[in-house]
C-alpha cells in the first residue's frame, strides 16, 4: 500500500513540512481540538487514545445531546479534546449535526480532526472539503487502514495529502497504530502549504463568489461557506446574516433567490452532486482497488447479520442469550435472589432494623428508615438488591453489542420493518437503548432526522418498551412458565406494531432517508466493555439512586398522612376492572415514580404469592404499557413539548388498562390456566 506500512504507519517519501512551536512562544494555556466525523468511524476510540479515557460527559448548553470532553498532553502542551456528535455534512439535518457545527463555530478549536473510514473515502471526503472551504483548520485522519487493506483498497496517503493541502494521517486506532504520528501532527504548527481551492461549476461558483462579496459582517466561516449555506437554506446562517448585515441584507437575499431559480433541483442536491464530483477527481490516482481477498469468517458473519432470514435468527438468538438468559434468568433471578434474600434480607436490613430501633424511639421516624416505605428497607433495597443487578447485566450485554459492531447491522436488518411504522433503521438505537432506560432513550431520539420520527419513537418508548428493570423482573417471574412469557411477548409486540403503524398514518410529516456507516465486526475488547459498563453504572448511581430515596420519602409522607391510602383506594377499582387483586394497585402507584420501582413492586407481590397465573400475565402486560415514570415524562416535556408529552401520557394511561382488560377477558373466556 503506497505510503503506508501497516506495522509502523510511516509515510514514505517527503512529508509536508511541520514546524514545531518555539518553546518561548506565548500560547493559550489550554488549546482545544475537536474530533468530527460520521458515526461508526472510530471517533470514540481516537478520543480514548488521545485522552487515556480521562473524560467527562456533559450536555451541550440548550440541548440534551451528550458531548464527550477530555484532557490530553501533546508535546508538553495541554489540550482539551472534544468528541462531537456524529456529523455527515456541514449543512445540518439532525440535532447532533447542529450541535457539532455549533461547537466548531462557537468554541473555535485550534484544530479540527476529521476522522474518516479508509474504506469509504468517496462518501466521507465531501465533509472534509466543506470544512476546508469554510476556512477551518482541518487535519484528516484516515482510520481503519487495516480494514481497507483487507478489502483490497490501496490508498496513496502522500498523494492525497498533496492534493488536499492539509495534513493526512493514516491510523488503525483500535490497536494504536499511527496514533503517535497523529499526536505529533496535532501538536505541530500548521503546514506552510495552502489547502486545495474548491471550485464548483461556473454558474454556482459565480453565485457563491457574488454573495460572498456582498457580505459585510464578521463571521467564523469563510464568505464562500456562508454564501453556499445561504443558497441551501440554512436557517441558522440566515439568522446570522440578518443580525450582521443590516442594509446589505436585501441584495443578498435577492441574489440567493435569483440563483435558486436557475436550478430545477433543491440547492442541497446541487451542491452535494458538486462535492461528490470534486471528491472523485481528488481520489483519481489516490485510491486503487485491487483483488479483494477471500471473505473471512467475519465478513460472512457480517453479511449474515443483515440477511432478512439468517439475521432474524441471529437477532432472536442474541435476544434469548443476552436479554432472557443473562439479564432475565441470571440478573433478575439468581443475582436478585442472592442480593435481596441473603445480603439485604439476612444481613443489611436486620442490622439497620436493630440499629434504628435502639436509637430512634419514635415509630414514625423509624418508619422513615426501616418501615414499609423506608429509605433502607424499600428505597435502597429496591435500588441495590432488585434493580442494580438487572441494570448491571443489561449494561454488560449492551456494551458487548455496541463494541462488537452488531448494532449498525441490526439497524440495517430492521430498517424494512420499521418503515411500516413510520421509522427507519436509525430508530433501532433509541429503541434498543430503551430496554436499558427509557429516559435516556428519549433523549437519544434527538438523533432522528424528522419531528415525526421523534414523536413516534417517543410514543413507542413511553408505551411498549420496558426498561431493563421491568424486562428483567418480568423475565424473572415469567421464566418458569413458557406460555405466560409467550403471551406477554406477543401482546407487547402487537401493541408496538399496531400503535406505530397507526401513529405513522395519523401524524403528518415527511419520511426520512436512512443511511448508516457499518463499522468492522470485531471481537469486543474486555477493557472497552468494562469502561462502557462502568460509565452506565456510574450514571445509574448518580441519577437513579437519588430518585429511589426521594420516592421512598414521598411514599412515607403519603403513608403517614393518609394520602397514600386514599390514592390506593381510588386505584383499586381500576386494577380489579382488569382482573387483578386490589393489592396490585401498590405496584402501579410505585410505577408513577419510576418504572423500575413499579417492576420491583410487582416482584414483591409475586414473591408473596399474591400474583400468579393469568393475573400475573395481565399485571405484567399492563405495567409494561403503563404511564411513563416521572423522569421520562419530564424528559418528554423537554424534548417534545408539554402538549405532546401530555397527549402521549393521556393516551398511554387508559390504553394500558384497556389492553389489560382485553387480555384478561380473552384468557378467562378461553379458560386458559397458566
ZAMI-919568 format. One record per residue (C-alpha): residue in one letter; x, y, z. Coordinates in steps of 0.05 Angstrom, whole numbers, padded with zeros to 5 digits, always signed. Layout:
% ZAMI-919568
(A (X Y Z))
...
END
This chain:
% ZAMI-919568
(X (+00000 +00000 +00000))
(X (+00033 +00065 -00022))
(X (+00056 +00110 +00033))
(X (+00030 +00062 +00087))
(X (+00069 +00008 +00123))
(X (+00020 -00028 +00167))
(X (+00065 -00045 +00226))
(X (+00092 +00026 +00235))
(X (+00045 +00071 +00195))
(X (+00101 +00114 +00167))
(X (+00094 +00156 +00105))
(X (+00143 +00142 +00050))
(X (+00177 +00197 +00013))
(X (+00178 +00270 +00031))
(X (+00127 +00296 +00081))
(X (+00096 +00364 +00084))
(X (+00138 +00407 +00130))
(X (+00111 +00412 +00201))
(X (+00145 +00466 +00242))
(X (+00150 +00459 +00317))
(X (+00129 +00518 +00360))
(X (+00187 +00553 +00394))
(X (+00188 +00537 +00468))
(X (+00185 +00611 +00488))
(X (+00125 +00626 +00444))
(X (+00065 +00656 +00481))
(X (+00006 +00610 +00475))
(X (-00061 +00597 +00507))
(X (-00052 +00551 +00567))
(X (-00103 +00501 +00542))
(X (-00119 +00495 +00468))
(X (-00178 +00457 +00440))
(X (-00181 +00401 +00389))
(X (-00249 +00380 +00362))
(X (-00259 +00310 +00334))
(X (-00312 +00307 +00279))
(X (-00338 +00254 +00232))
(X (-00397 +00209 +00217))
(X (-00417 +00154 +00265))
(X (-00380 +00088 +00266))
(X (-00313 +00113 +00241))
(X (-00276 +00103 +00307))
(X (-00282 +00174 +00336))
(X (-00293 +00148 +00407))
(X (-00232 +00102 +00401))
(X (-00190 +00161 +00377))
(X (-00216 +00203 +00435))
(X (-00197 +00149 +00485))
(X (-00128 +00141 +00454))
(X (-00115 +00215 +00459))
(X (-00143 +00226 +00529))
(X (-00129 +00160 +00562))
(X (-00204 +00158 +00578))
(X (-00199 +00215 +00628))
(X (-00264 +00245 +00605))
(X (-00328 +00279 +00626))
(X (-00395 +00274 +00592))
(X (-00439 +00336 +00592))
(X (-00500 +00362 +00555))
(X (-00486 +00418 +00506))
(X (-00519 +00483 +00532))
(X (-00591 +00487 +00508))
(X (-00593 +00415 +00486))
(X (-00592 +00345 +00514))
(X (-00541 +00318 +00464))
(X (-00482 +00289 +00502))
(X (-00413 +00317 +00488))
(X (-00351 +00279 +00510))
(X (-00293 +00322 +00535))
(X (-00225 +00302 +00560))
(X (-00154 +00326 +00570))
(X (-00091 +00307 +00533))
(X (-00019 +00327 +00537))
(X (+00016 +00330 +00470))
(X (+00089 +00351 +00462))
(X (+00089 +00382 +00532))
(X (+00026 +00422 +00520))
(X (-00044 +00413 +00550))
(X (-00104 +00406 +00504))
(X (-00178 +00398 +00513))
(X (-00205 +00344 +00467))
(X (-00278 +00348 +00447))
(X (-00312 +00288 +00415))
(X (-00370 +00318 +00377))
(X (-00434 +00282 +00357))
(X (-00439 +00246 +00290))
(X (-00436 +00293 +00230))
(X (-00446 +00276 +00157))
(X (-00449 +00346 +00128))
(X (-00434 +00418 +00147))
(X (-00506 +00434 +00129))
(X (-00540 +00402 +00189))
(X (-00603 +00360 +00189))
(X (-00604 +00325 +00257))
(X (-00595 +00357 +00325))
(X (-00529 +00321 +00332))
(X (-00502 +00355 +00269))
(X (-00527 +00423 +00293))
(X (-00490 +00414 +00359))
(X (-00427 +00390 +00325))
(X (-00425 +00451 +00279))
(X (-00442 +00497 +00336))
(X (-00380 +00472 +00373))
(X (-00336 +00487 +00313))
(X (-00365 +00557 +00305))
(X (-00371 +00580 +00377))
(X (-00314 +00544 +00413))
(X (-00264 +00559 +00358))
(X (-00218 +00497 +00365))
(X (-00146 +00504 +00345))
(X (-00151 +00441 +00303))
(X (-00208 +00401 +00275))
(X (-00192 +00328 +00269))
(X (-00237 +00297 +00216))
(X (-00238 +00221 +00225))
(X (-00258 +00181 +00164))
(X (-00264 +00107 +00147))
(X (-00210 +00088 +00097))
(X (-00258 +00041 +00061))
(X (-00308 +00097 +00047))
(X (-00267 +00158 +00027))
(X (-00313 +00176 -00030))
(X (-00372 +00183 +00017))
(X (-00335 +00219 +00073))
(X (-00288 +00268 +00039))
(X (-00344 +00316 +00019))
(X (-00346 +00338 +00092))
(X (-00270 +00347 +00091))
(X (-00277 +00393 +00030))
(X (-00334 +00432 +00064))
(X (-00290 +00443 +00126))
(X (-00232 +00465 +00082))
(X (-00277 +00512 +00042))
(X (-00303 +00542 +00107))
(X (-00232 +00563 +00124))
(X (-00227 +00517 +00185))
(X (-00161 +00485 +00209))
(X (-00171 +00413 +00187))
(X (-00129 +00352 +00197))
(X (-00153 +00289 +00162))
(X (-00146 +00222 +00198))
(X (-00156 +00163 +00152))
(X (-00175 +00109 +00202))
(X (-00187 +00034 +00195))
(X (-00130 +00026 +00145))
(X (-00126 -00048 +00162))
(X (-00198 -00058 +00140))
(X (-00183 -00021 +00075))
(X (-00124 -00067 +00062))
(X (-00165 -00129 +00075))
(X (-00217 -00102 +00026))
(X (-00164 -00096 -00028))
(X (-00163 -00019 -00025))
(X (-00095 +00014 -00034))
(X (-00090 +00087 -00012))
(X (-00033 +00133 -00031))
(X (-00033 +00176 +00032))
(X (+00023 +00222 +00008))
(X (-00013 +00239 -00057))
(X (-00079 +00251 -00020))
(X (-00042 +00298 +00027))
(X (-00013 +00337 -00032))
(X (-00079 +00343 -00067))
(X (-00117 +00366 -00005))
(X (-00062 +00411 +00020))
(X (-00075 +00391 +00093))
(X (-00042 +00340 +00139))
(X (-00067 +00269 +00127))
(X (-00052 +00216 +00178))
(X (-00066 +00141 +00168))
(X (-00084 +00101 +00230))
(X (-00113 +00038 +00259))
(X (-00138 +00070 +00323))
(X (-00167 +00006 +00352))
(X (-00097 -00022 +00364))
(X (-00060 +00045 +00367))
(X (-00022 +00042 +00301))
(X (-00007 +00111 +00275))
(X (-00031 +00146 +00338))
(X (+00039 +00172 +00356))
(X (+00043 +00203 +00286))
(X (-00026 +00234 +00297))
(X (-00006 +00263 +00364))
(X (+00056 +00294 +00333))
(X (+00015 +00324 +00277))
(X (-00036 +00353 +00325))
(X (+00019 +00384 +00367))
(X (+00056 +00413 +00307))
(X (+00047 +00480 +00273))
(X (+00001 +00483 +00213))
(X (+00037 +00465 +00148))
(X (+00061 +00521 +00103))
(X (+00025 +00492 +00042))
(X (-00043 +00520 +00021))
(X (-00106 +00477 +00024))
(X (-00140 +00457 -00041))
(X (-00181 +00511 -00075))
(X (-00252 +00488 -00080))
(X (-00285 +00502 -00147))
(X (-00357 +00485 -00164))
(X (-00390 +00492 -00233))
(X (-00384 +00561 -00266))
(X (-00455 +00585 -00251))
(X (-00454 +00561 -00178))
(X (-00383 +00586 -00168))
(X (-00402 +00654 -00195))
(X (-00463 +00658 -00149))
(X (-00422 +00638 -00087))
(X (-00368 +00690 -00101))
(X (-00421 +00744 -00115))
(X (-00457 +00731 -00048))
(X (-00391 +00726 -00011))
(X (-00370 +00794 -00039))
(X (-00434 +00825 -00012))
(X (-00422 +00803 +00060))
(X (-00401 +00859 +00106))
(X (-00407 +00825 +00174))
(X (-00356 +00786 +00214))
(X (-00363 +00710 +00211))
(X (-00326 +00650 +00237))
(X (-00334 +00617 +00169))
(X (-00307 +00640 +00102))
(X (-00352 +00682 +00058))
(X (-00355 +00625 +00008))
(X (-00383 +00578 +00061))
(X (-00434 +00629 +00084))
(X (-00457 +00640 +00012))
(X (-00464 +00566 -00002))
(X (-00503 +00553 +00063))
(X (-00549 +00611 +00047))
(X (-00563 +00581 -00021))
(X (-00581 +00515 +00014))
(X (-00630 +00550 +00060))
(X (-00591 +00540 +00125))
(X (-00636 +00573 +00178))
(X (-00581 +00587 +00229))
(X (-00537 +00620 +00178))
(X (-00596 +00661 +00153))
(X (-00607 +00686 +00224))
(X (-00534 +00705 +00230))
(X (-00535 +00745 +00166))
(X (-00598 +00781 +00187))
(X (-00562 +00802 +00251))
(X (-00497 +00820 +00217))
(X (-00514 +00852 +00150))
(X (-00565 +00907 +00164))
(X (-00579 +00946 +00100))
(X (-00536 +00898 +00059))
(X (-00584 +00841 +00072))
(X (-00635 +00857 +00017))
(X (-00589 +00849 -00043))
(X (-00560 +00785 -00012))
(X (-00630 +00755 -00005))
(X (-00646 +00775 -00077))
(X (-00583 +00743 -00103))
(X (-00598 +00679 -00066))
(X (-00669 +00677 -00096))
(X (-00644 +00690 -00166))
(X (-00592 +00635 -00161))
(X (-00642 +00584 -00135))
(X (-00689 +00599 -00194))
(X (-00634 +00578 -00243))
(X (-00636 +00506 -00218))
(X (-00692 +00455 -00224))
(X (-00667 +00416 -00164))
(X (-00661 +00436 -00090))
(X (-00595 +00471 -00077))
(X (-00575 +00419 -00026))
(X (-00578 +00366 -00081))
(X (-00540 +00410 -00130))
(X (-00484 +00423 -00080))
(X (-00480 +00350 -00058))
(X (-00470 +00329 -00131))
(X (-00416 +00381 -00138))
(X (-00379 +00357 -00075))
(X (-00382 +00285 -00100))
(X (-00354 +00304 -00168))
(X (-00295 +00340 -00136))
(X (-00281 +00282 -00089))
(X (-00279 +00234 -00148))
(X (-00228 +00279 -00182))
(X (-00185 +00282 -00120))
(X (-00186 +00207 -00109))
(X (-00164 +00193 -00181))
(X (-00095 +00163 -00173))
(X (-00102 +00162 -00097))
(X (-00146 +00101 -00087))
(X (-00133 +00036 -00124))
(X (-00178 -00023 -00116))
(X (-00142 -00089 -00123))
(X (-00165 -00160 -00117))
(X (-00204 -00168 -00053))
(X (-00182 -00226 -00010))
(X (-00227 -00285 +00001))
(X (-00282 -00266 +00051))
(X (-00264 -00290 +00120))
(X (-00310 -00314 +00175))
(X (-00321 -00242 +00199))
(X (-00343 -00219 +00130))
(X (-00392 -00276 +00122))
(X (-00419 -00266 +00192))
(X (-00428 -00192 +00179))
(X (-00469 -00206 +00116))
(X (-00509 -00259 +00153))
(X (-00528 -00209 +00207))
(X (-00561 -00165 +00155))
(X (-00595 -00221 +00116))
(X (-00670 -00219 +00129))
(X (-00675 -00293 +00146))
(X (-00608 -00310 +00178))
(X (-00604 -00242 +00210))
(X (-00672 -00252 +00243))
(X (-00649 -00318 +00272))
(X (-00585 -00286 +00298))
(X (-00627 -00230 +00329))
(X (-00672 -00280 +00365))
(X (-00610 -00317 +00389))
(X (-00578 -00253 +00415))
(X (-00643 -00233 +00449))
(X (-00651 -00302 +00481))
(X (-00580 -00308 +00505))
(X (-00568 -00236 +00524))
(X (-00635 -00210 +00549))
(X (-00672 -00272 +00571))
(X (-00618 -00317 +00599))
(X (-00565 -00266 +00622))
(X (-00609 -00207 +00643))
(X (-00673 -00245 +00660))
(X (-00653 -00312 +00689))
(X (-00584 -00294 +00715))
(X (-00592 -00220 +00733))
(X (-00665 -00217 +00755))
(X (-00665 -00288 +00781))
(X (-00601 -00313 +00811))
(X (-00568 -00247 +00828))
(X (-00631 -00213 +00854))
(X (-00649 -00274 +00897))
(X (-00580 -00275 +00928))
(X (-00572 -00200 +00939))
(X (-00644 -00188 +00963))
(X (-00654 -00253 +01002))
(X (-00585 -00262 +01032))
(X (-00546 -00196 +01033))
(X (-00605 -00149 +01047))
(X (-00655 -00199 +01076))
(X (-00608 -00233 +01126))
(X (-00554 -00182 +01139))
(X (-00565 -00109 +01120))
(X (-00639 -00098 +01135))
(X (-00639 -00135 +01202))
(X (-00577 -00097 +01224))
(X (-00610 -00030 +01205))
(X (-00674 -00051 +01240))
(X (-00637 -00064 +01305))
(X (-00597 +00000 +01298))
(X (-00657 +00044 +01285))
(X (-00699 +00011 +01339))
(X (-00643 +00022 +01390))
(X (-00630 +00096 +01376))
(X (-00696 +00124 +01349))
(X (-00754 +00120 +01399))
(X (-00808 +00149 +01353))
(X (-00844 +00098 +01309))
(X (-00860 +00148 +01254))
(X (-00786 +00167 +01249))
(X (-00765 +00094 +01249))
(X (-00813 +00081 +01192))
(X (-00776 +00133 +01150))
(X (-00715 +00088 +01150))
(X (-00740 +00016 +01161))
(X (-00815 +00017 +01152))
(X (-00856 -00010 +01095))
(X (-00834 +00050 +01053))
(X (-00768 +00063 +01089))
(X (-00706 +00091 +01056))
(X (-00667 +00028 +01073))
(X (-00720 -00027 +01070))
(X (-00753 +00000 +01007))
(X (-00711 +00052 +00971))
(X (-00641 +00023 +00979))
(X (-00666 -00049 +00977))
(X (-00701 -00038 +00911))
(X (-00642 +00003 +00883))
(X (-00586 -00045 +00902))
(X (-00619 -00113 +00911))
(X (-00670 -00114 +00854))
(X (-00654 -00060 +00802))
(X (-00578 -00056 +00805))
(X (-00565 -00129 +00785))
(X (-00613 -00122 +00726))
(X (-00585 -00055 +00702))
(X (-00514 -00082 +00711))
(X (-00526 -00145 +00670))
(X (-00562 -00106 +00616))
(X (-00505 -00056 +00613))
(X (-00456 -00112 +00601))
(X (-00498 -00141 +00544))
(X (-00508 -00072 +00512))
(X (-00433 -00057 +00517))
(X (-00416 -00123 +00482))
(X (-00467 -00109 +00427))
(X (-00442 -00038 +00419))
(X (-00368 -00055 +00419))
(X (-00375 -00113 +00370))
(X (-00407 -00071 +00315))
(X (-00472 -00111 +00316))
(X (-00517 -00051 +00329))
(X (-00510 -00018 +00260))
(X (-00522 -00086 +00227))
(X (-00585 -00094 +00269))
(X (-00606 -00025 +00244))
(X (-00597 -00047 +00172))
(X (-00636 -00111 +00186))
(X (-00695 -00077 +00219))
(X (-00699 -00018 +00172))
(X (-00752 -00052 +00127))
(X (-00796 -00069 +00186))
(X (-00790 -00001 +00218))
(X (-00811 +00033 +00154))
(X (-00881 +00003 +00164))
(X (-00887 +00043 +00229))
(X (-00861 +00109 +00201))
(X (-00789 +00099 +00225))
(X (-00724 +00073 +00195))
(X (-00664 +00034 +00218))
(X (-00635 +00094 +00255))
(X (-00691 +00085 +00307))
(X (-00662 +00019 +00329))
(X (-00612 +00057 +00372))
(X (-00661 +00093 +00418))
(X (-00708 +00032 +00417))
(X (-00653 -00017 +00439))
(X (-00626 +00034 +00489))
(X (-00697 +00039 +00516))
(X (-00691 -00032 +00541))
(X (-00638 -00003 +00587))
(X (-00671 +00063 +00606))
(X (-00729 +00096 +00570))
(X (-00710 +00164 +00598))
(X (-00641 +00161 +00567))
(X (-00670 +00133 +00503))
(X (-00720 +00191 +00497))
(X (-00660 +00238 +00498))
(X (-00626 +00199 +00443))
(X (-00687 +00209 +00397))
(X (-00655 +00276 +00381))
(X (-00610 +00238 +00332))
(X (-00670 +00224 +00287))
(X (-00679 +00268 +00227))
(X (-00753 +00290 +00228))
(X (-00800 +00312 +00283))
(X (-00850 +00259 +00261))
(X (-00799 +00204 +00274))
(X (-00781 +00233 +00341))
(X (-00854 +00236 +00364))
(X (-00868 +00164 +00341))
(X (-00806 +00137 +00375))
(X (-00822 +00176 +00439))
(X (-00892 +00147 +00439))
(X (-00868 +00076 +00430))
(X (-00815 +00085 +00484))
(X (-00868 +00110 +00533))
(X (-00916 +00055 +00516))
(X (-00886 -00011 +00494))
(X (-00811 -00012 +00511))
(X (-00797 -00039 +00581))
(X (-00734 -00014 +00615))
(X (-00682 -00064 +00637))
(X (-00711 -00069 +00707))
(X (-00781 -00083 +00681))
(X (-00754 -00131 +00629))
(X (-00711 -00167 +00680))
(X (-00766 -00173 +00732))
(X (-00817 -00197 +00680))
(X (-00769 -00247 +00651))
(X (-00752 -00270 +00721))
(X (-00824 -00280 +00745))
(X (-00848 -00310 +00679))
(X (-00787 -00352 +00663))
(X (-00818 -00413 +00696))
(X (-00879 -00410 +00652))
(X (-00864 -00410 +00577))
(X (-00937 -00400 +00556))
(X (-00944 -00339 +00601))
(X (-00879 -00309 +00574))
(X (-00901 -00320 +00502))
(X (-00968 -00286 +00515))
(X (-00932 -00226 +00545))
(X (-00882 -00221 +00487))
(X (-00937 -00229 +00434))
(X (-00982 -00176 +00466))
(X (-00927 -00124 +00474))
(X (-00902 -00137 +00402))
(X (-00973 -00129 +00374))
(X (-00983 -00065 +00413))
(X (-00916 -00038 +00389))
(X (-00930 -00053 +00316))
(X (-01003 -00031 +00315))
(X (-00991 +00033 +00353))
(X (-00931 +00051 +00310))
(X (-00970 +00036 +00246))
(X (-01030 +00078 +00266))
(X (-00986 +00135 +00290))
(X (-00949 +00135 +00223))
(X (-01016 +00141 +00187))
(X (-01042 +00198 +00232))
(X (-00981 +00241 +00244))
(X (-00962 +00288 +00187))
(X (-00892 +00298 +00162))
(X (-00842 +00273 +00111))
(X (-00807 +00206 +00113))
(X (-00733 +00210 +00129))
(X (-00679 +00178 +00088))
(X (-00635 +00125 +00120))
(X (-00561 +00114 +00113))
(X (-00512 +00088 +00164))
(X (-00439 +00070 +00162))
(X (-00427 -00002 +00181))
(X (-00362 -00009 +00221))
(X (-00319 -00072 +00221))
(X (-00345 -00131 +00260))
(X (-00296 -00142 +00317))
(X (-00290 -00184 +00380))
(X (-00309 -00139 +00438))
(X (-00249 -00117 +00480))
(X (-00255 -00131 +00554))
(X (-00229 -00062 +00571))
(X (-00280 -00027 +00526))
(X (-00338 -00069 +00554))
(X (-00315 -00055 +00625))
(X (-00308 +00020 +00615))
(X (-00375 +00027 +00580))
(X (-00410 -00015 +00633))
(X (-00378 +00025 +00689))
(X (-00398 +00090 +00656))
(X (-00471 +00069 +00653))
(X (-00470 +00044 +00725))
(X (-00440 +00110 +00747))
(X (-00498 +00144 +00712))
(X (-00546 +00097 +00748))
(X (-00519 +00113 +00817))
(X (-00514 +00188 +00803))
(X (-00581 +00197 +00770))
(X (-00627 +00140 +00791))
(X (-00607 +00123 +00863))
(X (-00627 +00192 +00890))
(X (-00695 +00183 +00857))
(X (-00706 +00118 +00895))
(X (-00691 +00153 +00961))
(X (-00737 +00212 +00943))
(X (-00792 +00164 +00922))
(X (-00786 +00127 +00989))
(X (-00792 +00193 +01027))
(X (-00853 +00214 +00985))
(X (-00886 +00146 +00997))
(X (-00870 +00151 +01071))
(X (-00903 +00220 +01074))
(X (-00962 +00194 +01035))
(X (-00968 +00135 +01083))
(X (-00969 +00172 +01149))
(X (-01012 +00229 +01123))
(X (-01064 +00181 +01095))
(X (-01058 +00208 +01024))
(X (-01026 +00143 +01001))
(X (-01085 +00102 +01026))
(X (-01134 +00148 +00990))
(X (-01097 +00140 +00925))
(X (-01093 +00065 +00932))
(X (-01168 +00060 +00946))
(X (-01181 +00102 +00884))
(X (-01137 +00056 +00842))
(X (-01164 -00010 +00868))
(X (-01227 -00009 +00825))
(X (-01183 +00003 +00764))
(X (-01138 -00057 +00776))
(X (-01197 -00100 +00796))
(X (-01231 -00080 +00730))
(X (-01175 -00117 +00692))
(X (-01180 -00178 +00737))
(X (-01124 -00163 +00787))
(X (-01127 -00164 +00863))
(X (-01133 -00095 +00896))
(X (-01064 -00102 +00927))
(X (-01034 -00095 +00857))
(X (-01050 -00021 +00860))
(X (-00987 -00012 +00901))
(X (-00942 -00033 +00843))
(X (-00977 +00015 +00796))
(X (-00970 +00072 +00846))
(X (-00896 +00056 +00851))
(X (-00893 +00059 +00775))
(X (-00914 +00133 +00776))
(X (-00847 +00148 +00809))
(X (-00803 +00102 +00767))
(X (-00817 +00044 +00721))
(X (-00765 +00002 +00755))
(X (-00797 +00019 +00823))
(X (-00862 -00009 +00797))
(X (-00827 -00071 +00769))
(X (-00796 -00083 +00837))
(X (-00865 -00077 +00869))
(X (-00891 -00129 +00820))
(X (-00833 -00175 +00840))
(X (-00852 -00168 +00914))
(X (-00925 -00184 +00900))
(X (-00906 -00246 +00861))
(X (-00857 -00268 +00915))
(X (-00912 -00260 +00967))
(X (-00958 -00306 +00927))
(X (-01008 -00251 +00911))
(X (-00998 -00255 +00835))
(X (-00996 -00319 +00795))
(X (-01026 -00349 +00733))
(X (-01069 -00306 +00688))
(X (-01070 -00245 +00736))
(X (-00993 -00246 +00735))
(X (-00992 -00242 +00659))
(X (-01045 -00187 +00658))
(X (-01006 -00148 +00710))
(X (-00941 -00156 +00671))
(X (-00974 -00132 +00606))
(X (-01009 -00073 +00639))
(X (-00949 -00048 +00679))
(X (-00905 -00053 +00617))
(X (-00953 -00008 +00579))
(X (-00967 +00036 +00639))
(X (-00956 +00112 +00640))
(X (-00882 +00133 +00637))
(X (-00847 +00148 +00702))
(X (-00835 +00219 +00726))
(X (-00764 +00223 +00699))
(X (-00784 +00200 +00630))
(X (-00845 +00246 +00629))
(X (-00802 +00307 +00647))
(X (-00753 +00290 +00591))
(X (-00812 +00282 +00544))
(X (-00835 +00352 +00562))
(X (-00765 +00379 +00549))
(X (-00755 +00342 +00484))
(X (-00825 +00343 +00452))
(X (-00860 +00399 +00489))
(X (-00914 +00400 +00542))
(X (-00973 +00388 +00494))
(X (-00942 +00327 +00461))
(X (-00919 +00298 +00527))
(X (-00988 +00306 +00558))
(X (-01022 +00277 +00497))
(X (-00977 +00215 +00500))
(X (-00988 +00206 +00575))
(X (-01064 +00215 +00569))
(X (-01065 +00163 +00513))
(X (-01020 +00113 +00547))
(X (-01055 +00111 +00615))
(X (-01125 +00088 +00593))
(X (-01097 +00047 +00535))
(X (-01054 +00005 +00582))
(X (-01114 -00014 +00624))
(X (-01156 -00026 +00562))
(X (-01104 -00076 +00536))
(X (-01100 -00108 +00604))
(X (-01176 -00116 +00605))
(X (-01176 -00147 +00535))
(X (-01120 -00196 +00553))
(X (-01155 -00217 +00617))
(X (-01222 -00225 +00580))
(X (-01192 -00267 +00525))
(X (-01153 -00313 +00571))
(X (-01211 -00323 +00621))
(X (-01262 -00332 +00565))
(X (-01219 -00386 +00534))
(X (-01210 -00419 +00601))
(X (-01134 -00412 +00598))
(X (-01097 -00433 +00660))
(X (-01024 -00414 +00670))
END
